[in-house]
Amino acid sequence: KCDDAIAALAKSSEAKKKYDDAMAAGQTAQNGKQYEDALSKYQEALQYKPADAPATAKVKEVQAIIDAAKAYTDAMQKGNSLFADKKYAEAKGQYQNALKAKTGDAPATDGIKKCDEQIDLIRKSGELDNQYAAAMKKGATAFTAKQYEAAKAAYSEAAGLKPAEQEPKDKIKEIDELLAALAANKEKEAAYQSAMTK
């Protein structure tokens, strides 16, 4: 019995040393951000001291770091891919997920900023397109109603919004020619009336 007790004591002493060594190695790996190695060592420590509270806590802590790193990497890869596909709103959501996994991360923050800039450009260009279309429609409506000055003002507004567009410039030229023709006709009419009254 005495030999059994000595053997058991030696075994438990050996187990404690292996536990201590595994915990120390785990902490060293964790300090060096070698989280997979750290996890392995903490799990090894649990084999020598099952259900040990410090080792269990370290396993949970390191597993959470590994999970967050994976979530961050996945979100950044998806965000970058969506950004490349010009899906800026979806990309922004992925960069926000990356920030949740890694608070204050510069690349994720930059990704959100770039998405916001692109979304803003699209929004502005959409507004510009809408304003341009509205001005062109207003010009066409006034032109049809023979309100040439109002039509010219609307087409001038459209030309100002999108200087590269030729259509509003053509419409303004057409109106100017019409107004000149109308003015010439008015002068002829006035001269005719004047001649008739003499």
Residue pairs with C-beta under 8 A, 6 or more apart in sequence:
15 48
15 49
16 48
16 49
18 44
18 48
19 45
19 48
19 49
19 52
19 55
22 41
22 42
22 44
22 45
22 48
23 41
23 42
23 45
23 54
23 55
23 58
25 37
25 41
26 37
26 38
26 39
26 40
26 41
26 42
26 44
26 45
26 58
26 62
27 38
27 58
29 35
29 37
29 38
29 41
30 38
30 58
30 62
35 62
35 65
35 66
35 69
36 66
38 58
38 62
39 59
39 62
39 63
39 66
42 55
42 58
42 59
42 62
43 59
45 52
45 55
45 58
46 52
46 55
46 56
46 59
49 55
68 101
68 102
69 101
69 102
71 97
71 98
71 100
71 101
72 98
72 101
72 102
72 105
72 108
75 94
75 95
75 97
75 98
75 101
75 108
76 94
76 95
76 98
76 107
76 108
76 111
78 91
78 94
79 91
79 92
79 94
79 95
79 97
79 98
79 108
79 111
80 91
80 111
82 88
82 90
82 91
82 94
83 91
83 111
83 114
83 115
83 118
86 118
88 115
88 118
88 119
88 122
89 115
89 119
91 111
91 115
92 111
92 112
92 115
92 116
92 119
94 111
95 108
95 109
95 111
95 112
95 115
96 108
96 112
98 105
98 107
98 108
98 111
99 105
99 108
99 109
99 112
102 108
128 161
128 162
131 161
132 158
132 161
132 162
132 165
135 154
135 155
135 157
135 158
135 161
135 168
136 154
136 155
136 158
136 167
136 168
138 150
138 154
138 157
139 151
139 152
139 154
139 155
139 158
139 168
139 171
140 151
141 151
142 148
142 150
142 151
142 154
143 151
143 171
143 175
148 175
148 178
148 179
148 182
149 179
151 171
151 175
152 172
152 175
152 176
152 179
155 168
155 171
155 172
155 175
156 168
156 172
158 165
158 167
158 168
159 165
159 168
159 169
159 172
162 168
